[in-house]
């Protein structure tokens, strides 16, 4: 394995126009660019490929995995390209110099915008080992262009000791199937003298992770979700008239009513809220399984935590009320524009290793602390929150948070998060909130 760090000295105009011509004209020159680009530097069946990742802080993990892969696959050498701060710009620079990485771990929106460069993975055998619900964000026009990395679960975190005390026994999270069930739990927690729940009043949490559930699986299929968003963009539909929007907002009102931070709802201190959940000052907290980063150092040994779904209605038969949204923020893709067929096949083999090899899966689970959307994954996840997400995945009780890579605009957390914060603070009513969200969407292009 070789490691390379990219240093950038690019002319601004070149960077700005780098992907402007990524249409059919480039596709027609793929064969020549492949031969003119990387040859693999290989003889007698040996092939060299490169791997570029935008997942920072995981260099040691990936280098360990590459070493194991190379040992198990003699004849394939993987060059590890370490990302810096300007991750997308570095990726563009590699393509500009005709050194497009064989395998890249990128955001789905980046892959979507450059799908004409990528190998279609739809019919690759490795896809059979991927949970179907995890592939939605990686599928464009019916073709799979990437394989998801770790899964991040979103929901209501709970302190089991607090919930046990509230219900007078062993708390079973599967009993929370409706909004009324959640309210009943909150009332029982409050009866013990503990705050029932907690909202961290910051735009990224309630503007993205909460609000974007209103464009989730409760609306129906991915096509139905896209159609709904497009109807708001066109002005045909108003948020205030949508049952799913109002259902999630009714649940949001419930969370706000029992909020640990009710006196100062926009304090927005994640560490303080983590401390409150860890110490039992509150029983639940709207967040995601990544919050173990904040909790791990403050929880007592043996303390148990998990994730609850966010019910949007009182329909106990609605499977969405019993499911959690999962986000697949990164995907592995294979370049087909600047890599030979031999390199592409080696790249597919590398991705297959990352997503099915027992050693690779265990290393990733231990390092990342999150669930893996791979059917054969039998791993030990040290984070109880990641373990909880894995449990929902194994039961088929998850749905893709975003649905498509471009469903929700990249600035929705910032723009609509401000409106959600106003609503949480009582500075506007629901009709005003809905109209502000409508106005935001009407500035967007159709999805």
N, C-alpha and C positions, 0 to 999 in steps of 0.2 A: 504494500500500500504506500502510495505517495500522498503527501499533503501539500496543498498549494494555497497561499493567501493572495487574494486579488487586490492590487492597488489600482486605483482609477485616476487617469488623467485624460479625460474626454473633452472634446469640443462640445459645447452645449448644444449646438444645432444638430450634431450627429446623434446625440442621445435623444433629443426631442423628436427626431424623425425616424428613429431606429425601427419602429414597428409600423411606420406609415404604409409601407409597401408589402405587408404580409398577406397579400391575396393570392390569386391564382398564378400571377406571374412568377412568384417565388416558388410555388408548388411545381411549376414547370421546369424549374432549374434545380430541383432538389437532387436529382441524380448527379449532376455535374458538381454541385456544391459538396455533396457527400464525398465524392472522389477527391475533390480539391481540398477538402477539409481534413478531418482526422482519418487516418488510415488504420488506426488501431495499433500501429507500430508492432505488429505481431507476425510471427513466423511459426510454421508447423503447428497451426491450430491455436496458438496463443492469441489473446485479444486483450487490449487495454481499453477501459471505459472510464468515465468520470462521473462523479456524484456531487451535486451542488445542493446544499440545504439552506433554507431561510429560517430554520428552527434554531435560534441562538441558544447558547448555554449547553448544548448537547454534543459538543465536539468529541469529548472523551468517549461518550457512549457510541457514537457512530464509528469512530476509529476502532473501537473494540469489536464492533459488529463486522466491519470490513475485514479485519484480520481473520475473524472466524470464517467469514464467507470465502475468502481467498484460500484458506486451508482446506475447506470442503469442496472448493471448485478450482483445482489446479488448472492453470492455463488462462484464468481470468484475473487481470490486475485492475484494481479500482483506485483511481486517483481521487482523493478527497479534497474538495475545494471549499475552504472555510469562508463563510459569509461574514461581512463586516456590518457596519451600520446602514449603508446604502444598499440593501439587499437586492431590490428590484433593479437598480441601476447597474449593479455588478452583473446580474444575469443578462441584462441588455448588452453590457460590454463584451461578455463572452460570445454572444451571438454576433456582435459587430466584428469581432476578430475571427469569425468562422470557427469558434471553439465551443459551440453550444454543448452543454453538458449532456452526457448520455442519459443520465437519470437526474431529475430535479425534484426537490420537495418544496412545493410552492403553494400559495393561497389559491383556492379554486378560481377566483376571479382572474388571476394571472394566467392560469391554464386556459380558462374560457376565452380570454382575449387573444390567445396565441394557439388555439386548437389546431389551426392548419399546419403548425410545425410538428404536432405530436402524433405519435403512433396510436392507432385505434386499438384499444386493449379489449374490446368487447368479447372477442372469441378466444382470448387467452385462457388456458385452463386455470390459472391462478384466481380468476374472478369467481370461480365456484366456491372458494373458501371465504369470500367476503360477505358479510351480512348485507342483504339486499337493501335494507333501509339506509345503509351507509353510503350507497353508491349514487343516490339522487343528485347530490351536489357536484358529483364528478361526471355526470352524464349530460351531454349536449346534443340535441337533435337525435336522440336515440342511440348515441354512441358513447361508450365509456372511454374517457381519455386519461383517467388517473385512478389511483387506488388510495383510499383514505389512510391517514396515520391514526393517532390515538383519538378516542372519543371523549368529549367533554359533556357531562350531564348538567342540566339546569333544572332547578326546582327549589323546594323549600327544605333546607337542611334542618335536621332535628337532633336534639340532645336526648338520647334514649332514656337516660336516668330521669330527666325532668318529665318526659312523657309517661314513663312507667308510674311515677308517683301520681301523675294526673289521672290516669285511668285505673289506678289501684291494682296494677298487675303488670303483665308483660305486654308492652305496647306493640301492636301489629300494624305496620304502616299500610298494609293492604286493605285495612278497614276504612281508609279515607278514600272514598269514591265519589263524593259530591262536595259542593260548597258547604252544605249544611253539616256534613260530617266534619269538615275542617273547622267550622264555627263551634261545633260541639267540643272538639278537642281544645280549641282556644279557650273556651269557657272553663273547661276542667283544669287547664294549666293555670289560668288566672285565679281559680279558686284555691290554689296552693300558695298564692302570694308571689308568683313569678310572672313576668311579662310573657304574653303568649307568643309573640313573634317580633321580628325586627326587619325593617327595610333600610338599606343603606341608600340614602337620598343623593345619589350621584347619577349624572346623565347616562353614563355607559351601562349602568345596571338596569335602571328602569326605562331608559330610552331605547335600549337595544334588547337586552335579555328578557325584559318583561313585555314591552310593547310589541316586539316582533312575534310573540306567540299568537297575537291576534291575526297574523297572516300565516299561521301554521296549519297543522293537519286537521284541526277542527273545522276548517273550511272545506275539506275534502281532499281530492287528489292534487298532485302537483299542478296539473293543468288548471284545475279549479282555483287553486291558490293564485296562480299567475293571472287568470281571468279576472279574479276579484280585484287584485292590485291594479290591473289595467283599467278596470271600470272606475276606480277612484281617480286615477290619473286623467281619464277622459271627462270626469265630472258626472258620469252617469250614476254613480253610487256615492252615497254619503256615509261616512263612518258611523254616525249617530243612529243610522237606520239598520245597522248590521247586528244580528243577534250574537255573533261570536265576539265582536268588539265589546259589546255591552256586557256580555257574560264575563269576559276577562276583567273588565273594569269593575264589575260588581265584586269580583274576588279581590281586586286591588283595593277597593274601598274597605273590604273586610280586613285585609292586612294593615291598612292605614289606621283603622279603628283600634286595633290591638298592638300598634307599633311601640316597641320599646323606646324609640326615638320620637315619640309623638310630640313631646314638648319642644323639640328642636329637630324637625324632620329632615332638614337639609344639612345636618352636621357632616354627613358623608365621610365618616372615619371607618374604613374597613377593619383596621386593627382593633379599634374599640368594640366594634360589633362582633368580631371574632372572639374577643375576650368575654363578651357578654354571653355568647352561646356556650363557650367552653366552660365557664364557671357556673352556668345555670342561672344567670340573671335573666335570661330569656330562654324560651323553650325551642323556638324555631327561628330560621333566618332565611329570607329569600336571597339566594346566591347560586353558585355552581360548585361542582366538585373540586375545581381548582382552589377553592378556599382552604383546602387542607394546608396549603402553603402558609396561611396565616394561623391556622389552628394547631398545627403539629407541635409547636414549641410551647404551647400554653395549656394543652389538655392534660388531665391526669392519666397516669397509666391505667389501662383497662377501660377507660371511658369509651362509650359506644355512640356512634353518630351515623346518620344515613340521610337519604333523600326521599322527599315526598313529591308526588306530582302536584301540579297546580290545577285543581278542578275549575272548569269554566262554566259549569252548570250544575243542576241537581239531578241529572240523569245518571243513575247508578249503572246503567247498562252501556254508557258511552265509554269505549275503550280509551279514548283520548284523556278522559279524566283520570285514568289509571296508568297513563304513560308519561314519560318525561321526554322533552326535546333534547336531542343530542346534536352537538356541533362538531363537524369535522373540518377543522380550520386549515389543515394542510393535506396535500395529496402528492403521491409519487407519480411522475409522468416520465415517458420515454421520448426523447427527441428523434424525429424521423427526417429532419431536414438537413442535418449536418453530421449524422452518424451513419455508418454503413449498416447493412442488414445484419452482419455478424455482430456488430456492436449493439445494435438494438436488441437482438436476441439475448445477448449477455446481460443487457440492462433489464430485460424482462425477468431473467433468471435471478438477478440481484433483488428485484422487487419481490419476487416469489419467495426468496429466502427471508426477507424482512417481514413478510406477512404470513409465513407458515412454519418457519423453522422454530422448534421448541426453545432453543437457546436464545435466538433473536427476540422472540416474544417475551421471554422471562426478563431479559436485560431491559427491554423497553418498558415493561410493566413496573419493574423496580425503580428505574430512573425517573420515569414520567409520572408514576403514581396514578395513571388513568386507565380506563378500560380500553381494550383492543377490539375492534369490530371484525374479528376473524373467527370463523366457526370452529376451528380446531384449537383455539387458544385455551390452554389449561395452565394458568399462571397464578402466581401469588402477588396480589396487589396490596401493598402495605397501607395505603390510604383507605380508611373505611368508606370515604365518600366515593373514591374511584371504584371500590368493591361494590358499593350500592349501585352505581351506574352499570357496572358489569352484570349485576343481577337482573336489572331491567332489560338489558340487551339480550341476555340468555333466554328470557321469557318472551321476547318479541314485543316488549312494551316500550318501544322508543319510536320516535319519528325524527326525520331530518329537520333541524331547526330552521334552516334557510330555504330548503326546497330546491332552489336553483342557485348557482353562484352569484347571480345578479338580481335576485328577488328584492332584497332590501339594499338601498343605496349605501355607500360607504360612510356617508355623513349622517345617517338617520339617528345614530346614537347622540350626536351633538345637537342637531337641530330639534328633533322631536323629544330628545332627552330634556331639553330646557322646558318644553311645554309640560312634560310629565312631572318635572320638579315643581313647576308652578301649581299643577293640580294637586300634588302631594301636600304642598304647603297651604292649600286652601285658597290660593290666589285666583283661581278660576273654577268655573263649573264644568261639568262633563261636555255640555254642548259647545262651550268655547274651546275646550281641548280638542274635541272632534273636528271642529271647523279649522283649527290651526293645523291639525294633521292633514286634513283634506287639502289645504292650501299648499302644504309642503309637497304632497304627492303630485299635485297638478303642475308643479315645476319640473317634474321628472319625465324622462322619455319612457315610452311603453316598454315593458319588460319582454 
